[in-house]
Amino acid sequence: MSIAIAVTSADLVLPPTDQHTPGAHVLTPPDKQDFPAALDEIGHALDQHGYLIAVYPTTTPLPTVQRLHAVRAMLETDRMALLPSALPPLGTAVLIRQLRQLSVCDFSPGVLGASARLLAHYIYAGALLASGSRLARVPVTLPASQEPARPSGRSCAVLAGPTPQLVRPEGGATLAGPQFSTSLTYATGSLGSDWVTATLARRWQVQALHPVPLPEESAAWWATGKLVEFAAAVPDVSLLYQMVSSMRQEACHWCGLTLIGDRCAFCSSPLVPMERRPRAIAPSHRPALVTGPTGQTS
C-alpha cells in the first residue's frame, strides 16, 4: 500500500524539485463541504492509498482541526495520522515537500509519519521583515550589543527554527545557518529579496534557489506583509533517506506500527521506556521432575 500526504491548503504544496516527487491531496475546508462529504473524501483517499498523513500548521483554524479529528474518529481508522507543524508557513510547506519525496521510498507508514519531527529540526525557516515591532510568534530579542527591545521601523532578519534568532542586516550581521548542504526556498511579499537571495544565500552556502509564491498565511504569521520568507533544507532525497533510516526503529506498543523517535504519529502513543517494558520471565534452573514407570517422581 502507498502513503498519501494530505494538506489543509493548496499553497502548502510546493512545486517538486525532481520528477519523482508526488503531489499532495488538498483537503476541502469545512466551509465548502459538509461532514458526510468529508467522510467520503478521506475514506476514498484511504481506500486508494492505504495510509494518509495529514500535515497542518498549528495556526490552522480550529474548525478545520476539529473536522480532521472528527473524521478520523468516525472512520474508526488507525491509518490516518494528523501532524501539526509549528514551523512558519513556508517552512511547513518545505517539510511537506520532504515527506512527499520520502513517501515513494520503502519506509513504513509509522516511520514516515514519525520522521516529520526529525526533518523539522533540520529546516532553517525564517523571514526578512521590514519591521519586527509586531513580531510575537518567535521568542527573540536583540543582542545586548544592539539597541534593546525589538526593532521598530528598521528591517530585521528572523529565524524561527531550529534555534530562534534575530539580527538587523543593516549592520552586517547575519543569521547562523545550517552546517550542511541545502537549497533555499523563498517567497517574496512587498519587500525586496536581494538580501535573502544574495547575502544570506552566499553566507549559508546554499546550492540552489527556489522562488515560490508567498503562502496565504505568511503575512498573518509574521504580522506584516512586508517580508521575504525563506526556508533552507536538505533537497536530496537520498540524504533525507539516510537521515531517517539511520534512526533506531521501534514497534508501537499500542497499534503495532514501526516508528522512530518517542511517539507514534498514527495513534499518538508514546514509546514505552526500556526500563518500564515487561521483563521476560527467566526459565527455572531447578532440575525437572522425572516420572518413573510407577508414576512416582524422583
C-alpha positions in Angstrom: 0.0 0.0 0.0 1.1 3.5 -0.7 1.2 6.5 1.7 -0.6 9.7 0.7 0.3 13.1 2.1 -2.6 15.5 2.7 -2.6 19.2 3.4 -5.2 21.8 4.5 -4.2 24.5 2.0 -3.1 24.4 -1.7 -0.2 26.8 -1.0 1.4 24.2 1.2 2.0 22.1 -1.9 5.3 23.4 -3.4 6.5 22.5 -6.9 8.6 19.4 -6.8 12.4 19.7 -7.2 12.7 16.4 -9.0 10.5 14.4 -11.3 9.8 11.6 -8.8 8.2 13.7 -6.1 4.4 13.0 -5.9 1.8 15.7 -5.2 -0.4 16.0 -2.1 -4.1 15.8 -1.5 -5.6 19.2 -0.7 -8.4 18.6 1.8 -11.6 20.6 1.3 -12.2 23.1 4.1 -15.3 22.7 6.3 -17.0 25.8 5.0 -17.1 24.3 1.5 -18.0 20.7 2.4 -20.5 19.1 4.7 -19.5 16.3 7.1 -20.7 13.3 5.1 -18.8 14.6 2.1 -15.6 14.9 4.2 -16.0 11.3 5.4 -16.3 10.2 1.7 -13.3 12.3 0.7 -10.9 10.9 3.3 -12.4 7.4 3.2 -11.8 7.3 -0.6 -8.2 8.5 -0.1 -7.6 5.7 2.5 -9.1 3.1 0.2 -6.9 4.3 -2.7 -3.6 4.7 -0.8 -3.9 2.6 2.3 -2.5 5.3 4.7 -2.9 9.1 4.9 -0.6 11.6 6.7 -2.3 15.0 7.1 0.0 17.8 7.9 -1.4 21.2 9.0 0.1 24.3 10.6 -0.6 24.9 14.3 -2.3 28.2 13.2 -4.9 26.3 11.2 -8.4 27.5 12.2 -10.0 25.4 14.9 -13.0 24.2 12.9 -10.6 22.6 10.3 -8.7 20.8 13.0 -11.9 19.6 14.7 -13.2 18.4 11.4 -10.0 16.3 10.9 -10.2 14.7 14.3 -13.9 14.0 13.9 -13.5 12.4 10.5 -10.7 10.2 11.9 -12.9 9.2 14.9 -16.0 8.4 12.7 -14.0 6.3 10.3 -12.5 4.4 13.3 -9.2 4.2 11.4 -5.7 3.8 12.7 -4.4 4.5 9.1 -4.7 8.3 9.3 -2.1 10.5 11.0 -2.7 14.1 12.0 0.5 16.1 12.3 0.6 19.7 13.4 3.6 21.8 12.4 4.8 24.8 14.4 7.1 25.9 11.6 6.2 29.1 9.7 4.0 28.6 6.6 6.9 28.3 4.1 8.8 26.1 6.4 5.8 23.8 6.8 5.4 23.6 3.0 9.1 22.6 2.7 8.6 19.9 5.4 5.6 18.6 3.4 7.6 18.5 0.3 10.3 16.4 2.0 7.6 14.0 3.2 6.3 13.8 -0.3 9.8 12.9 -1.5 10.1 10.2 1.1 6.6 8.8 0.5 7.9 6.9 -2.6 10.7 5.2 -0.6 10.4 1.9 1.2 9.6 3.4 4.6 6.6 2.0 6.6 3.8 4.4 7.4 4.8 4.7 11.0 8.4 5.6 10.2 7.4 8.2 7.6 4.9 9.8 9.9 7.3 9.9 12.8 10.1 11.3 10.6 8.3 14.7 10.4 9.6 15.8 13.8 13.1 14.7 12.8 13.0 16.6 9.5 11.6 19.7 11.0 14.7 20.1 13.2 16.9 20.5 10.1 14.8 23.1 8.4 16.1 26.7 8.8 12.9 28.7 8.4 12.7 32.5 8.8 12.0 35.8 7.2 13.3 39.2 6.3 10.9 41.7 7.8 10.5 45.4 7.1 9.8 45.8 10.8 9.7 43.4 13.7 7.7 45.7 16.0 4.7 43.4 16.0 6.5 40.1 15.9 5.1 37.8 18.6 5.4 34.2 17.4 9.2 33.9 17.7 10.8 34.3 21.2 13.7 36.5 20.2 15.3 39.8 21.4 18.1 41.9 20.0 21.6 41.1 21.3 22.8 43.2 24.2 25.3 45.0 21.9 22.5 46.4 19.9 19.6 48.6 20.9 17.3 47.0 23.4 13.9 45.6 22.8 12.5 44.5 19.4 13.5 46.6 16.3 10.9 49.1 15.3 10.9 50.9 12.0 14.0 49.1 10.7 14.3 45.8 8.9 15.2 42.7 10.7 16.0 39.1 9.8 14.4 36.4 12.0 14.9 32.7 12.2 12.0 30.8 13.8 13.8 27.5 13.9 15.6 25.3 14.7 17.0 28.0 17.1 15.2 31.3 17.2 17.4 34.3 16.2 17.0 37.9 15.3 19.5 40.3 13.7 19.5 43.6 11.9 21.0 43.1 8.4 21.9 46.8 8.0 24.8 46.3 10.5 26.3 43.4 8.5 25.1 40.8 11.0 23.7 37.5 9.6 21.7 34.6 10.9 23.6 31.5 12.0 22.7 28.9 9.3 23.0 25.2 8.5 26.3 23.5 8.5 25.3 21.1 5.8 24.3 21.5 2.1 20.9 23.0 1.5 18.7 24.6 -1.1 16.9 27.8 -0.3 13.2 28.2 -1.0 11.9 31.8 -0.7 8.7 33.7 -1.2 8.6 37.5 -1.7 5.9 39.8 -0.2 6.1 43.6 -0.7 9.8 43.7 0.1 12.9 43.3 -1.9 14.6 39.9 -1.8 18.2 40.9 -2.6 19.4 40.3 1.0 18.0 36.8 1.1 19.0 35.7 -2.4 22.4 37.3 -2.4 23.8 38.0 1.1 22.1 35.2 3.1 22.3 32.6 0.4 26.1 33.3 0.0 26.8 33.1 3.7 24.8 30.0 4.1 26.5 28.5 1.0 23.2 27.2 -0.4 23.4 25.1 -3.5 20.2 26.3 -5.3 17.4 28.9 -5.0 13.8 28.1 -5.5 11.4 31.1 -5.7 7.7 30.3 -4.9 4.6 32.3 -4.3 4.1 33.6 -0.8 1.8 31.4 1.3 -1.5 33.0 2.2 -0.9 32.7 5.9 2.6 34.2 5.9 1.6 37.8 6.4 -0.6 36.9 9.4 2.1 34.6 10.9 4.8 37.2 10.6 2.5 40.1 11.5 3.4 42.0 8.3 3.1 41.7 4.5 6.4 43.5 4.0 8.6 40.4 4.1 10.6 37.8 2.3 10.0 34.4 3.8 12.6 31.7 3.3 13.4 28.1 4.3 16.7 26.3 3.8 16.5 22.5 3.8 18.2 19.3 2.5 16.9 18.9 -1.1 18.4 15.5 -1.9 16.0 12.6 -1.2 19.0 10.2 -0.8 20.3 12.2 2.1 16.9 12.5 3.6 16.6 8.7 3.3 19.9 8.2 5.1 18.8 10.6 7.9 15.6 8.7 8.6 16.9 5.2 8.1 19.8 5.8 10.5 17.4 6.2 13.3 16.6 3.4 15.6 13.2 1.8 14.8 10.8 0.5 17.5 7.4 -1.1 17.5 4.5 0.9 18.8 3.1 -1.0 21.8 -0.4 0.2 21.1 -1.0 0.0 17.3 2.0 -2.1 16.3 3.3 0.2 13.7 7.1 0.7 13.4 8.3 4.1 14.4 11.3 6.3 15.1 11.6 8.8 17.9 9.5 8.7 21.0 5.9 8.9 19.8 3.7 7.2 17.2 2.3 9.5 14.5 -0.8 7.5 14.0 -2.1 6.6 17.4 -0.1 9.3 19.4 1.0 6.7 21.9 4.4 7.5 23.5 7.2 5.0 23.2 7.5 2.9 26.4 10.9 3.5 28.0 13.1 0.4 28.1 13.0 0.3 32.0 9.2 0.2 32.0 8.8 -2.6 29.5 7.8 -6.0 30.8 10.7 -8.3 31.5 10.7 -11.8 30.1 10.3 -14.4 32.8 13.6 -16.2 33.3 13.5 -20.0 32.9 13.7 -22.0 36.1 17.1 -23.6 36.9 15.6 -26.3 39.1 16.0 -29.9 37.8 12.9 -31.2 36.1 10.9 -33.8 37.9 11.4 -37.3 36.4 8.4 -39.6 36.4 9.2 -43.2 36.9 7.4 -46.2 35.4 5.3 -46.5 38.6 4.1 -42.9 38.4 6.3 -41.8 41.3 8.5 -38.8 40.9 12.2 -38.6 41.8 
